[in-house]
Amino acid sequence: LLISFGLVTAFMVVQVVTALITGSLALLSDAGHMATDALGVGMALAAIQAASNARVHPQRTFGLYRLEILAAFINALLLFGVAGYVLFEAISRLGDAPDVASTPVLVVGFIGLAVNVIAFLLLRAGSKESLNMQGAYLEVLSDMIGSVGVIIAAIVWGITDWSWVDPVIGAAIGLFILPRAWNLGRQALRVLVQAAPDRLDVPTLQAELAAILGVVDVHDLHVWTLTSDMEVLTAHLKVAAG
């Protein structure tokens, strides 16, 4: 995460400067997405460190594990904001798309692809460990696709001078972000509202507990996810006399 954060943050600055100089919306949208990558990876890193290093406190009986889920949820909100801005700008530019210098955009697009591939390979294994890591991994994956879009846009408008290609590619990147942001936010929100994990059928679970020899009643059954791969169950089981 730390290496990926350094790579993404450094390249984000390069993208923003190049996008402002060339006027490329596709590159600016990818830079905006890269900014959320940097923030998302940074929050993931900070949340993991805080949760891991938190001292045991009598008032925090579950520690600070939820910080990882909160970071993932904020990451999803940021993605929604970026996608909305990019789509708004793309629609406003379709009728009057400015000329874009394709060569510097193409060069930056290839560099961005290389950066994202490195970060993708670094985060791939950890993405299976937690929702927080999955959010960071998906950020980098989608940005890698965004870099491919920037490269395609730069090549097409460099050959054809079709000025509308840039806002169309920018809008496509924005549309690609939206469903991912929704899925990440939905998963994080389920954890934050303490919903039972999707894979568990609570009524069946209650019936199986009631079927245990000697158990005569099951009540106050609660199942929730504290953080990724850390599920909790509490219940009152009434047993037969003796």
N, C-alpha and C positions, 0 to 999 in steps of 0.2 A: 504493500500500500504506500509506503513512504517513497519508494523509487517511482512508482506510477504517479504519485502526487507531484513530485518534482518535475517529471517529464511533461505532464499535462499542463501544469501551471506555466512553465517556461514557454511552451509552444502556444498557449492561449494568447500570450502577449504578442507573439509574432503574428498570429492570425488577425487579431484586432487591428494592429497597425497596418497590415497589408490590406485588410478589408476597407479601412477608412481611406487609404491612399488610392486604391483601385476603384472603390465604389461598388464592390461585388456584394450583393445580398446573399448569394449562396455561401460565400466565404464568411460573411458576417453572421449568418445563421449558424454555421458550423462553429464559429468562434463563440457564439452565445451558448451553444450546446457544450462546447469545451469548457466554458466557465462553470456551468453546472456540474460538469465532470470533476473539475478541480475542487469545487465546493463539496460535492457529494463524496468524493474520495477523501477529502480532508476531514469531513464530519465523520465518515466511517472510521478513519484512523483515530480521531480524537475520542470517539465513543468507545471504541475497543480498549484504548489505553485507560480511559476513565473507569470503565467497568472492570477492567482487570486489576487496576491498582487501587481501587476504592477500599479504604479500611472498613472493617466491620464496625457498624454503628448501631446502637441499640434501637434507634428509630427507623433504620432502613433494613428490615429483616430480609428483604430480597436483594440487597445490594443495589447496584446501579445498572443492572443488565438492560433495563428498558431504554437506556440512552441510545443503544444501537438501533432499536426500532423507531425511536423518535427521529433519529438522523435519517433513516430510510424514508419516513413519511415527509419530512421537510424536503428531502431530495425530490420526491415525487411532485410536491407543490411547485418547486422551482422549475421543474421540467414543463409543467403546465404553463407557467408564465412565459417561458422562452418560446414554446411552441405557438402560443397565442400571439406573441409579438411578431414572430417570423411570418405567420400566416397573414396578419394584418398588413405588414409591410409588402408582402408579395402581391396581395390583391391591389394595393394602391399603386404598385409599380407596373402592373401588367399593361396598363394603357399607355404608360410613358416610361419605358425602361431606359435608364441611362446607359451610355457606352461604358464598357468595362474593359480594363487592360487584362487580357487573358493570360499572358505569359507569366507575370508574377503570381497570379492566382494558381496557375497550374503547378508552379514550383512549390508553393506553400502547400498545395493539396497533396503532392507526393510526400513531402516531409511529414505532413500530418498523418498520412496513412502509415508511414513507418513508425511514428511515435505511438500510434494507437495499436499497431500490431504488437509492439513490445509490451505495452501495458496490458493488452489482452492476454498474452501468454503468461505474464506475471500473475494475473488475478484469476486465471481460469480454474486452477485447482481449489483456491479458497472460496470460490463462488458457491460451492456445495456445502459450505460449513454454516452459513448464516444468511438471513435475509439482508442484513446490512452489507455483507460482502457481495451478495448477489446484485444488490442495487448498484454498487460501484462497478462490478463486472459488466452489467448490462449497459451502464452509461458508456463505458469504453467501447463495447461492441457496437452500439448504435452510432457512436461518433466515428468509428472505423468505416461504417457504411456511409456516413455523412461525408467523409473525406473522399470516398469513391465518387459520390455525387458531385462534389466540387471539381474533381478531376474531369469527369465526363462533361460538365457544364463548360469548363474552360476550353476543352478541346473542341466542342461543338461550336461555341460562339467565336473561337479563334479561326475556325475554318469557314463558317457560314455567315458570320456577323449577325446572327439571329439574336437580337438583344433580349427577346422574351425568354430565352432559355434560362438565364440567371434567376429571375424571380420564380419560374416554374420549378427549378431544382430546389430553390430555397423553400418553397411551399411543400414540396415532396418530403424534404427533411423534417419540416415541422409536423407534417401529418404522420411521419414515421415515429416521432417522439410520443405523440399523444396516447396511443394504446399501451405503450410500455409504462408511461407515467401512471396511467389509470390502474394497471395491474399491480405495479409496485405499491401505489398508494392504498389500494384495496387490501392487499396482504398486510401492510403495516397497520392499517386501521383495524383490521380484525384482531390483531394482537393487542392494540391499545384499548379496544373496548372489551377485551377479555372474552372474546367469542371462543367457543370450543374449536379445536383443530378440525379442518375439513374432513380428514380421513377417519375421524371418530364419530360413531353413531351413539349419542348419549343415551337415548332410551334403551338401546341394546345393551350398552355398558351397565346401565342400572339393573336391567333384568338379569344379567350374568352375575352381578354382585348379589342380588337377591337369591339367586339359585345356589349360592355357597351353603354347604351343610351347616346348620346352626343359625344362619342369618334369617331373621323373621321380618325385618323392615329395613329399607334403605331410604334415607331422606337427606336434604341439604347437600345434594351432589353438585359439585362445581368442577368444571374442567376448563383450563385456559392455558395459553402459552405465555410464559414469562419473557422469553426471548427465543431466538432461533434454536431449535433442537433442545429446548428446555421446557417441557410441558409439566403441568402441575395438576393434581387431582386431590380434592378433599371431599369427604362424605361422612355422614353419621350412619353407622351400621348397628342396628339393634339385634342382639342375639338372644336366643332362647335361654331360659333360666338354667343355670348349671353349666 
